[in-house]
Amino acid sequence: MAEFFQQSFHAHFNFWIYVILMMIGLWALIAKNNLIKKLIGMSIFQTAIILFYVSLGVKAGATIPILDPYGNKEQAAAYAEESDPAKGKNEKKGTEEKGDSSYVGKKSPNPDIMANPLPHVLMLTAIVVGVATLGVALSIAQMIFKEFGSLEEDEILEIVKGGNVDD
Amino acid sequence: MRLSQIFATIAVVITGCILLYGVSDFPGFGDPHSPANAGVPGSESVSQYFITESYGDTKVPNLVTSVLADYRGYDTMFETVVIFAAGMAIFAILGAVGGGGQPREQSEEPFFVNGDHSRIIVGTTCRLLVPVIQLFALYVIGHGHYSPGGGFQGGVILAASFIIIALSSNLNAALRRLSEANYLRIACIGILIYAGFGVLCQVLEGNFLDYGLLQPVLLTDGPEMARSHSMLGVEIGVAFTVTAIMFAIYANLSSRGTLRDGL
């Protein structure tokens, strides 16, 4: 058991944290009685998923996925190492472009020196959409409070049931 | 502890254990050759293609922007529509009872309120900060190709500057600068800019959002530069919508849909 824990946790601590955060969020969503606390749980759940995606795209020793137009020495060296100079010159139209950007004319960047851009793209929109949907949820909570005078789930259920009997 | 909480705990613990069991099959943290980063043998990951080829395709150094606005342009357009729809939903949920449309009699409180010293400090700080924040937001939007940034981030920063005005003074001060009619208009214009780029490509007998065809319209050196410039246009559209909707969410939530008084 301890061995499993050590092996699994050491190489995968990011996934462990994601699972723990996600379960905190899930527990709050199921067990909490207050609607605002449920929404906080939903946000924690969302954060866990964002952490999961972003940590999938991490590469050890890699930099951000932006080509440096002003000549990053390390990047340039990595390109030079990767590209075959004789082949690289004719392959890309980039050689004809003016400017001495470090990446222009080189064959192509070595993928290992840059973080995976795809999870960043997906999470970039997910964060903003998450804020917008949280806003919708909060506005619904506000209307519920206005209608029932409470945000506690059991109290609202009681009022709803009582109202049905009255009708 | 209530009975439902005990059941919830059991369910969460079981789910967590299953997920943690699955975690041991995942690639290690920071592994550059994991399936997500490098693909599986025989099938290269699409992110490899983005890193190696996207500069040649689009002439945009920020790979995240090029993937966001070009390769996944259709997705990003509808993400923007989701934000727009969320704003409309808040407007419909809260605005229906808000009784909007009536003139707001309440006068705007000045930044400086005599005798209230905490107000003076907050008001002065915000007045100094807001132009800087807005300038930075415009930089983030316009420079999203070359540095971290883009329409979503810049739009949120720009909306934050209006929210700061509302927090430091009151909601009316912010609404005087970005009124309800105007932010709704801006939100629509943002979507229309984005969709307009797509439709323009269709008019030029191409696919929706195939920016390369805009070369004769934008008068650029080649289809790659047309893609680069179209991405800037699309990002500006995203920024319009995000700014308007983020501010609308704050304005409606903080005043319970009445757009009066605020916090």
Boltz contact constraints between the chains, C-beta under 6 A:
constraints:
  - contact:
      token1: [A, 8]
      token2: [B, 24]
      max_distance: 6.0
  - contact:
      token1: [A, 11]
      token2: [B, 28]
      max_distance: 6.0
  - contact:
      token1: [A, 12]
      token2: [B, 23]
      max_distance: 6.0
  - contact:
      token1: [A, 12]
      token2: [B, 26]
      max_distance: 6.0
  - contact:
      token1: [A, 14]
      token2: [B, 29]
      max_distance: 6.0
  - contact:
      token1: [A, 15]
      token2: [B, 23]
      max_distance: 6.0
  - contact:
      token1: [A, 15]
      token2: [B, 26]
      max_distance: 6.0
  - contact:
      token1: [A, 19]
      token2: [B, 16]
      max_distance: 6.0
  - contact:
      token1: [A, 19]
      token2: [B, 19]
      max_distance: 6.0
  - contact:
      token1: [A, 19]
      token2: [B, 20]
      max_distance: 6.0
  - contact:
      token1: [A, 23]
      token2: [B, 12]
      max_distance: 6.0
  - contact:
      token1: [A, 23]
      token2: [B, 16]
      max_distance: 6.0
  - contact:
      token1: [A, 26]
      token2: [B, 12]
      max_distance: 6.0
  - contact:
      token1: [A, 27]
      token2: [B, 8]
      max_distance: 6.0
  - contact:
      token1: [A, 27]
      token2: [B, 12]
      max_distance: 6.0
  - contact:
      token1: [A, 30]
      token2: [B, 8]
      max_distance: 6.0
  - contact:
      token1: [A, 31]
      token2: [B, 5]
      max_distance: 6.0
  - contact:
      token1: [A, 31]
      token2: [B, 8]
      max_distance: 6.0
  - contact:
      token1: [A, 56]
      token2: [B, 36]
      max_distance: 6.0
  - contact:
      token1: [A, 58]
      token2: [B, 30]
      max_distance: 6.0
  - contact:
      token1: [A, 59]
      token2: [B, 32]
      max_distance: 6.0
  - contact:
      token1: [A, 59]
      token2: [B, 37]
      max_distance: 6.0
  - contact:
      token1: [A, 60]
      token2: [B, 30]
      max_distance: 6.0
  - contact:
      token1: [A, 65]
      token2: [B, 63]
      max_distance: 6.0
  - contact:
      token1: [A, 65]
      token2: [B, 64]
      max_distance: 6.0
  - contact:
      token1: [A, 66]
      token2: [B, 61]
      max_distance: 6.0
  - contact:
      token1: [A, 66]
      token2: [B, 62]
      max_distance: 6.0
  - contact:
      token1: [A, 67]
      token2: [B, 55]
      max_distance: 6.0
  - contact:
      token1: [A, 67]
      token2: [B, 61]
      max_distance: 6.0
  - contact:
      token1: [A, 69]
      token2: [B, 61]
      max_distance: 6.0
  - contact:
      token1: [A, 92]
      token2: [B, 56]
      max_distance: 6.0
  - contact:
      token1: [A, 108]
      token2: [B, 52]
      max_distance: 6.0
  - contact:
      token1: [A, 109]
      token2: [B, 51]
      max_distance: 6.0
  - contact:
      token1: [A, 111]
      token2: [B, 48]
      max_distance: 6.0
  - contact:
      token1: [A, 111]
      token2: [B, 51]
      max_distance: 6.0
  - contact:
      token1: [A, 112]
      token2: [B, 32]
      max_distance: 6.0
  - contact:
      token1: [A, 114]
      token2: [B, 51]
      max_distance: 6.0
  - contact:
      token1: [A, 116]
      token2: [B, 37]
      max_distance: 6.0
  - contact:
      token1: [A, 116]
      token2: [B, 47]
      max_distance: 6.0
  - contact:
      token1: [A, 117]
      token2: [B, 50]
      max_distance: 6.0
  - contact:
      token1: [A, 117]
      token2: [B, 63]
      max_distance: 6.0
  - contact:
      token1: [A, 117]
      token2: [B, 64]
      max_distance: 6.0
  - contact:
      token1: [A, 117]
      token2: [B, 67]
      max_distance: 6.0
  - contact:
      token1: [A, 118]
      token2: [B, 47]
      max_distance: 6.0
  - contact:
      token1: [A, 120]
      token2: [B, 64]
      max_distance: 6.0
  - contact:
      token1: [A, 121]
      token2: [B, 64]
      max_distance: 6.0
  - contact:
      token1: [A, 121]
      token2: [B, 67]
      max_distance: 6.0
  - contact:
      token1: [A, 121]
      token2: [B, 68]
      max_distance: 6.0
  - contact:
      token1: [A, 124]
      token2: [B, 152]
      max_distance: 6.0
  - contact:
      token1: [A, 125]
      token2: [B, 79]
      max_distance: 6.0
  - contact:
      token1: [A, 128]
      token2: [B, 152]
      max_distance: 6.0
  - contact:
      token1: [A, 129]
      token2: [B, 79]
      max_distance: 6.0
  - contact:
      token1: [A, 129]
      token2: [B, 82]
      max_distance: 6.0
  - contact:
      token1: [A, 132]
      token2: [B, 83]
      max_distance: 6.0
  - contact:
      token1: [A, 132]
      token2: [B, 86]
      max_distance: 6.0
  - contact:
      token1: [A, 133]
      token2: [B, 86]
      max_distance: 6.0
  - contact:
      token1: [A, 135]
      token2: [B, 90]
      max_distance: 6.0
  - contact:
      token1: [A, 135]
      token2: [B, 249]
      max_distance: 6.0
  - contact:
      token1: [A, 136]
      token2: [B, 86]
      max_distance: 6.0
  - contact:
      token1: [A, 136]
      token2: [B, 89]
      max_distance: 6.0
  - contact:
      token1: [A, 136]
      token2: [B, 90]
      max_distance: 6.0
  - contact:
      token1: [A, 138]
      token2: [B, 253]
      max_distance: 6.0
  - contact:
      token1: [A, 139]
      token2: [B, 90]
      max_distance: 6.0
  - contact:
      token1: [A, 139]
      token2: [B, 93]
      max_distance: 6.0
  - contact:
      token1: [A, 139]
      token2: [B, 94]
      max_distance: 6.0
  - contact:
      token1: [A, 142]
      token2: [B, 256]
      max_distance: 6.0
  - contact:
      token1: [A, 143]
      token2: [B, 93]
      max_distance: 6.0
